[in-house]
């Protein structure tokens, strides 16, 4: 689900924190991708002309494999080095969100049994799409054969992506879920795994600029996200994005917002859910269950051509010429990607406040000195 309304808050208050990029602008960058989110996209979007999912002659779905192969190939072709991160066991607190999804699924199944128009049938079928474990297993096998690294997260994939980015293993976390920002990734990339046909630019969101622009600490930003409603607990009824940001700025923490609403001084329409586990949700964002990125080694390797052809063409029915062509592009892209970026060879240390003041003083003195030289030159 992510966090409803968070993107609109950033767009309105800190539009400069979101930059529209072309994929090629990330040449030489390593990126950690939320695999489950991507597989879900592929299962919905990668379809035949009649809207039906791609499948083998036996009827086994292959949309996820086509998405993984060709979308990954597109990234490699543009000089990126992707790694995929797969979800682990969901936290206990996510049970309420999973229950809601299950309820919506049952309602959709009921509606599907009642509709007769092909367009309505396809619309409801897409809503029933679910990433199964066999989708995950086959995708991991394909990535291994392609030479693309993947990581199994102990819990939430977005949190593990953010951990890899924070520790400098990758440049950014890539996901459509805005709650990835709450896990403190330096950069969030959205729309990275969209199809080229959609003509959607990649949105690069700078977390530091977001926090500075909103005037919030990371703790307050997480509290804002929880107030809006996240995967771990519902929102405060009656409070939308505009009011949530206003309350956070006025009161400084969710604890004080809850206290303010509970005191009876606030709008009577605002209702804090009974036994609301916002403190536990905050803990999950600020101290997520992740594998320490320092212990993870990401390696991009030579694709296994014969095994890829065996799996994709002979087992799954993909066109052999196209897969072979893709393998050549993959091999070439992985080699050229090793060139990397110039900024990856240098670690730029941020200047301290004292260093900035000293630099400003030197610049002022140099300017004064140059002005005095100019006066002397005129007299001569």
JOGIKA-V285892 format. One record per residue. N is the residue number from 1. SS is DSSP state (@ for helix, = for strand, . for the rest). NEAR is the number of other ideal C-beta (glycine too) atoms within 8 Angstrom. D_FIRST is the distance of its C-alpha to the first C-alpha in Angstrom with 2 decimals. Layout:
BEGIN
N SS NEAR D_FIRST
N SS NEAR D_FIRST
END
This chain:
BEGIN
1 . 8 0.00
2 . 10 3.80
3 . 13 6.54
4 . 8 7.70
5 . 10 11.26
6 @ 15 11.80
7 @ 7 12.86
8 @ 8 15.20
9 @ 12 16.73
10 @ 15 17.60
11 @ 8 18.94
12 @ 6 21.07
13 @ 9 22.39
14 . 11 22.45
15 @ 8 22.58
16 @ 6 24.81
17 @ 10 22.10
18 = 11 20.51
19 = 6 22.95
20 = 7 22.98
21 = 10 24.55
22 . 6 26.14
23 @ 11 25.33
24 @ 7 28.98
25 @ 6 28.71
26 @ 14 26.95
27 . 10 30.07
28 . 11 30.78
29 . 12 27.39
30 = 11 25.65
31 = 17 21.87
32 = 18 19.41
33 = 14 16.79
34 = 16 13.55
35 @ 14 15.15
36 @ 11 12.64
37 @ 11 10.46
38 @ 14 13.94
39 @ 15 15.22
40 @ 10 12.57
41 @ 12 13.62
42 @ 15 17.19
43 @ 15 17.20
44 @ 8 16.11
45 @ 9 18.23
46 . 12 21.26
47 = 8 23.46
48 . 7 27.07
49 . 3 28.61
50 . 4 28.40
51 . 7 24.60
52 . 7 25.01
53 = 10 23.46
54 . 9 25.97
55 = 10 27.86
56 . 8 31.06
57 . 4 34.22
58 . 5 33.35
59 . 5 30.02
60 . 7 27.79
61 = 9 24.66
62 . 13 24.98
63 @ 14 22.37
64 @ 15 20.48
65 @ 13 23.85
66 @ 12 24.80
67 @ 16 21.56
68 @ 14 22.06
69 @ 14 25.76
70 @ 9 25.97
71 @ 12 22.96
72 @ 12 24.13
73 @ 12 27.64
74 @ 10 26.77
75 @ 12 25.49
76 @ 15 28.62
77 @ 8 30.75
78 . 10 29.59
79 . 12 30.51
80 . 14 27.16
81 = 11 26.96
82 = 13 23.53
83 = 15 22.58
84 = 14 19.63
85 = 15 17.75
86 = 13 16.63
87 . 9 14.49
88 . 11 16.79
89 . 5 16.62
90 . 10 13.44
91 . 10 14.53
92 @ 5 15.96
93 @ 11 13.86
94 @ 10 10.69
95 @ 8 12.81
96 @ 10 11.82
97 @ 10 8.17
98 @ 9 9.92
99 @ 8 12.53
100 @ 8 10.57
101 @ 8 9.45
102 @ 8 13.14
103 @ 8 14.42
104 @ 9 12.81
105 @ 11 14.25
106 @ 8 17.59
107 @ 8 17.70
108 @ 11 17.17
109 @ 9 19.86
110 @ 8 22.13
111 @ 9 21.79
112 @ 11 22.44
113 . 6 25.63
114 . 5 26.80
115 . 9 26.41
116 . 4 29.21
117 . 6 28.57
118 @ 6 27.53
119 @ 6 25.02
120 @ 9 23.30
121 @ 11 23.48
122 @ 10 21.81
123 @ 8 19.00
124 @ 12 18.25
125 @ 9 18.85
126 @ 8 16.17
127 @ 9 13.63
128 . 10 15.09
129 . 9 14.68
130 . 5 13.80
131 . 10 14.67
132 . 6 17.70
133 @ 5 19.73
134 @ 6 22.49
135 @ 12 20.36
136 @ 13 19.66
137 @ 8 23.36
138 @ 10 24.71
139 @ 14 22.60
140 @ 10 23.90
141 @ 9 27.38
142 @ 14 27.18
143 @ 13 26.07
144 @ 9 28.94
145 @ 11 31.39
146 @ 11 30.29
147 . 11 30.87
148 . 11 27.32
149 . 9 26.21
150 = 12 23.09
151 = 14 21.97
152 = 7 20.72
153 . 14 18.55
154 . 9 19.40
155 . 13 15.84
156 . 13 12.72
157 @ 15 13.53
158 @ 13 12.18
159 @ 13 14.52
160 @ 16 17.32
161 @ 19 17.02
162 @ 14 17.41
163 @ 14 20.30
164 @ 17 22.03
165 @ 16 21.84
166 @ 10 23.08
167 . 9 25.98
168 . 6 26.97
169 . 10 26.48
170 . 14 24.43
171 . 9 24.12
172 = 14 20.37
173 = 18 16.95
174 = 14 15.42
175 . 14 11.71
176 . 8 9.52
177 . 11 7.00
178 @ 10 8.94
179 @ 14 8.80
180 @ 14 11.33
181 @ 14 13.80
182 @ 11 13.78
183 @ 15 15.19
184 . 9 18.03
185 . 14 18.19
186 . 10 21.14
187 = 12 19.58
188 = 14 16.26
189 = 15 16.83
190 = 10 14.59
191 . 10 15.85
192 . 11 18.16
193 . 10 17.81
194 . 8 18.03
195 . 7 21.32
196 @ 6 24.37
197 @ 4 25.11
198 @ 6 22.21
199 . 4 24.06
200 . 6 20.95
201 . 7 21.90
202 = 13 20.05
203 = 11 18.61
204 = 12 19.78
205 = 13 18.47
206 = 10 20.95
207 @ 12 19.55
208 @ 7 23.09
209 @ 10 23.72
210 @ 14 20.57
211 @ 11 21.79
212 @ 8 25.34
213 @ 11 24.59
214 @ 13 22.69
215 . 5 25.32
216 . 10 23.01
217 . 6 23.30
218 @ 9 20.44
219 @ 9 20.55
220 @ 11 20.36
221 @ 14 17.51
222 @ 12 15.47
223 @ 14 16.75
224 @ 15 15.69
225 @ 15 12.02
226 @ 15 12.37
227 @ 15 14.28
228 @ 14 11.70
229 . 10 9.21
230 . 13 7.03
231 . 7 6.19
232 . 13 9.97
233 . 13 11.20
234 . 7 11.14
235 . 8 12.51
236 . 13 16.23
237 = 9 17.12
238 . 7 18.97
239 . 11 17.84
240 . 6 16.23
241 @ 10 15.80
242 @ 6 19.60
243 @ 8 20.68
244 @ 14 18.30
245 @ 12 19.79
246 @ 8 23.24
247 @ 12 23.07
248 @ 16 21.99
249 @ 9 24.91
250 @ 6 27.29
251 @ 9 26.65
252 . 7 25.50
253 . 10 23.21
254 @ 11 20.85
255 @ 7 23.71
256 @ 9 25.99
257 @ 14 23.62
258 @ 11 23.29
259 @ 8 27.06
260 @ 11 27.68
261 @ 11 25.75
262 @ 7 27.34
263 . 7 30.77
264 . 4 30.86
265 . 4 31.49
266 . 8 28.19
267 . 5 27.14
268 . 4 27.65
269 . 6 24.58
270 . 11 22.28
271 = 8 21.41
272 . 9 20.21
273 . 9 18.82
274 . 4 21.49
275 . 4 21.41
276 . 10 18.35
277 . 9 17.62
278 @ 12 16.70
279 @ 7 19.38
280 @ 10 18.09
281 @ 13 14.58
282 @ 13 16.59
283 @ 8 18.56
284 @ 11 15.73
285 @ 12 14.83
286 @ 9 18.54
287 . 4 19.94
288 . 12 17.54
289 . 8 19.08
290 . 11 20.06
291 . 10 23.21
292 . 8 25.48
293 @ 12 25.43
294 @ 5 29.20
295 @ 5 29.71
296 . 10 27.88
297 . 3 29.99
298 . 11 28.48
299 . 5 31.03
300 . 9 31.07
301 . 6 33.87
302 . 6 36.06
303 . 12 34.53
304 . 8 36.29
305 @ 8 37.66
306 @ 6 39.45
307 @ 8 36.70
308 @ 14 34.11
309 @ 13 36.41
310 @ 9 37.03
311 @ 12 33.34
312 @ 12 32.04
313 @ 12 35.22
314 @ 6 37.20
315 @ 7 34.42
316 . 11 31.66
317 . 7 33.91
318 . 12 32.92
319 . 6 35.72
320 @ 8 37.78
321 @ 6 38.98
322 @ 8 35.50
323 @ 14 34.28
324 @ 10 37.48
325 @ 8 37.00
326 @ 11 33.47
327 @ 12 34.87
328 @ 8 37.48
329 @ 11 34.97
330 @ 13 32.90
331 @ 10 36.08
332 @ 8 37.19
333 @ 12 33.87
334 @ 15 33.56
335 @ 7 37.15
336 @ 8 36.83
337 @ 14 33.61
338 . 6 35.71
339 . 5 37.43
340 . 8 34.48
341 . 7 34.37
342 @ 6 37.12
343 @ 6 34.91
344 @ 7 33.96
345 . 5 37.63
346 . 6 37.87
347 . 3 36.16
348 . 5 36.39
349 . 4 36.86
350 . 4 35.68
351 . 6 38.73
352 . 6 39.34
353 @ 5 40.26
354 @ 6 43.91
355 @ 8 43.91
356 @ 9 42.51
357 @ 8 45.23
358 @ 8 47.89
359 @ 9 46.83
360 @ 8 46.97
361 @ 8 50.40
362 @ 8 51.69
363 @ 8 50.54
364 @ 8 52.29
365 @ 8 55.47
366 @ 8 55.48
367 @ 8 55.10
368 @ 8 57.98
369 @ 8 60.10
370 @ 8 59.59
371 @ 8 60.53
372 @ 8 63.74
373 @ 8 64.62
374 @ 8 64.25
375 @ 8 66.70
376 @ 8 69.22
377 @ 7 69.00
378 @ 6 69.77
379 @ 5 72.84
380 . 4 74.22
END
